[in-house]
Amino acid sequence: FVRAWRRAPRDAPEAALRAWLHRTATNLGVDELRRRGRHPVAAGDEAAGTVAAPPEPGADAAVEALAQLGAHDRLVLLLRFEAGLSLRELGAALAITEVAARKRVARARRRFAAAMDAAREDPQPLVLLLVREEAHEPYEAWLRRAGAHVRTVTGDVAERDVLFADALVVSGSFSDVHPRVYGEQPRGRLHGEPDFRRDWRDLAAMRAALRAGLPFIGVCRGHQLLNVLSGGSLFQDLAEEAALSSGHLADAHEVGTSRASAMRELVGRRSSVTSQHHQAIRRLGRGLRVGAVSTDGVVESIERTDQGFAVGLQWKPQLDPDAPASRRVAEAFVARAGRRAA
């Protein structure tokens, strides 16, 4: 409708413009009804072999928060996150520049976040968990023990999903990060089925979370993606490229934390962790610092220096949630997310 409005006969008499608006809106509505008639949508409890999903945590608060915004902020958010317009398309629809559209979206997002905080009844923060291939239950248990609500997503994450959450966790995966995302061609053996497009979609979700200032944890593959997002690269296979031992394949081992790092404050000088990986950080990305290193030199934790809480863990805290390192990282992460929800 916004695109049609840009072609409206603005110089027509008021009665003619009113008639044009009525006719255009009616035609668009009829087209949508016809589309739904060709592609009927079954109710969740009526679809064969499916079960209606429970309401997502925070959904009511999101609807209430949206209703509290002004009409312009609602329009900007709906066009950007519901209709899926790019910033360039949004700027064209509103007759403003792309830079101005970005600023308006940012202001609307801040107001929406403030309204969400005011509308929220449950003090527990909502953590968005993006899981790839691995079992989601251990991650959920690890985060819930620290006091979080968890919404698990196994498919693509829209930017609006990130906007509704207080924090984001990106899990590990059986498939490696595709080398193309950090500008290399595959060398040697890669595990699983690396998916270049999936990696880019996950990077987009991470970028949205960091831009919104959400606390973030990347586990294993998520840790590696955080480094790639910051311009870093990876060892495609530690055994072949770095001639390291196989002590990172489902074994408990020791890591030492770096001075002046958040990891040093959380877990102390040394801690025992459990890793399961054959890739690792090669070149550290911009705006990152090393939080922990294993005895053979593998980077086991990284931190964004420009974010309140954005860390990567090469180890798998969900495999041993009672271990001091796992527990303390989760508690600090959920506490930081809780300050957004308070």
Secondary structure as UniProt FT lines:
FT   HELIX           2..5
FT   TURN            6..7
FT   TURN            10..11
FT   HELIX           14..38
FT   TURN            44..46
FT   TURN            48..49
FT   TURN            57..58
FT   HELIX           59..68
FT   HELIX           71..77
FT   HELIX           78..82
FT   HELIX           87..94
FT   HELIX           98..119
FT   STRAND          126..130
FT   HELIX           137..145
FT   TURN            146..147
FT   STRAND          149..153
FT   HELIX           159..163
FT   STRAND          167..170
FT   HELIX           179..182
FT   HELIX           196..211
FT   TURN            212..213
FT   STRAND          216..219
FT   HELIX           221..229
FT   TURN            230..231
FT   STRAND          233..235
FT   HELIX           238..242
FT   TURN            247..248
FT   STRAND          249..257
FT   TURN            259..260
FT   HELIX           262..267
FT   STRAND          270..276
FT   STRAND          280..283
FT   TURN            286..287
FT   STRAND          288..294
FT   TURN            295..296
FT   STRAND          299..304
FT   TURN            305..306
FT   STRAND          310..313
FT   HELIX           317..319
FT   TURN            321..322
FT   HELIX           324..341
//
